[in-house]
Amino acid sequence: MAQRTRLHYQEELESLETTALGGLDLVVQSLDRVLEAVEHQDVELAELVVADDDRIDGRYLEVHQAILTLLATQAPVATDLRLISALLHVMKCMERMGDQCVNIAKLIPLTGHDAPQRREMLDPILQMGKQVRSQVTQSKKAFIARDVELARDLVRQDDLVDDLNKECFRVAVEIGGDKDTREWALTMCFVARALERTGDNAVDIGEQVAFVVTGLFREFEDASHPGEAPTPAP
Amino acid sequence: MLDEVADKATKAAGAATGGRVGQRPGVDMSGVRDPGEQDRSSKKGRTVKTENIFELQDVSVFYGEQKAVDSVSMEIQRNQITALIGPSGCGKSTLIRCLNRMNDLIPTARVDGKVIYHEQDLYGKEIDPVEVRKRIGMVFQKPNPFPKSIFDNVAFGPRILGMDNVEDRVKHALERAALWDEVKGRMDSNAYGMSGGQQQRLCIARAIAVDPDVILMDEPCSALDPISTGKIEDLMMQLKEDYSIVIVTHNMQQAARVSDRTAFLIVELSAGEKERWGQLVEYDETDKIFTNPSDKRTEDYVTGKVG
């Protein structure tokens, strides 16, 4: 009696998810490159990151079109509908993360070839980068596994990123004695800010994981009401 | 007795058209809540008062020895569209036919459990099935006009029941069925000359003409093209202000579009698959059924993963 139907549609849906989440791998690649460029003041690598963002934008448009087609032709409902809605959000987040990498890449030439890099500032920046990279890969993993706990853990990781961001600002104030160092340190504050926003986007993807699984669309943590009870566990 | 209760309900429903849906005249609703009434947000985001028009308690239906529907309990609310969906053989048509005792006409059919209509047992000894079918009209899958003129089709019920102002009733019913403008110049022509969609609206007008309280629709659009289907759906949205509607449909998008609440039934098989019967799996707000159903079987059916 219960035989599987709409197999073609199911395949399309699965391949759509794979293509969409694959976009996060592109983000990780950009992130790796841009962090290396920051560490080594590599202007050429930074330019590559800017140019390569077209691939991320292209993926965004490709998935967006595929979603429109599925909505128009298959009238998805229930979990399928939640998945498609979530993927739209994920793609928007992915595109934003790509743009943040571009923002960072464009800052690199501004500091010049032999900028007065300082370890006490560079270290927390690179550590932030590592942390954010781990957030992005974990958001993808959580989505594939439909693992709400793993998605929720992104909030904990994001707290670490926020702390590092504050640390960067504190160091910048401290080391900004001479003009060149001040300029470099301020630029690094923008880098930290871009990384911090990327981490937030990973948390947003985690929220979509919870939405697909539970049907509840809530923020894990509300920035305007910090410390209040987040989404009830499913 | 049934007449009295239903009459009150019909009048109230009719009066409500002018004002807010579901609000009854002469009753100050501001602080009072009838038992059984509850606030709920409708599809349009308005809050409307609802009350039960039917209450099914462990309803099972048998054809001879064969069980067709197993122990369904559900409440159907007034001025709402309630959809019954499910695969072929799940008993949704059998179930909707219980609501106006159409199963009485099948000699071997037996209904167990209780169907409460306006707080009365629909299958009680004192209840007149003809009166039931007047109060609770039915529209079938295939339009079934009588081989008579358009006017006579709609006038048939009121004449038999000895109602007054037959001409006004016919006009009003055709207007309510969004058919008047299309047929007012040819009331004497044969109903068979109408298109399928018009014939179906004629059948709806015929049901409306006897002042029913509930309209049951058993796959009313499955023989119609999309335009006619759209017209019937628009009509249902208008009619629910005055009547309560229960619809059986194979078209899940239709259930999603028009209904306020949706019941999903499934076919259960006995060990050895010798017997099969219908069972209610999930009954909830339509939005919930189509965005986040609670039961895996509902999910699989509405997404079309199993057929």
Interface residues (C-beta under 8 A of the other chain):
Chain A: M1 A2 Q3 R4 T5 R6 Y9 Q10 A75 P76 V77 A78 T79 D80 L81 R82 G215
Chain B: M252 Q253 A256 V267 L269 F290 T291 N292 P293 T298 E299 D300 V302 T303 G304 K305 V306 G307
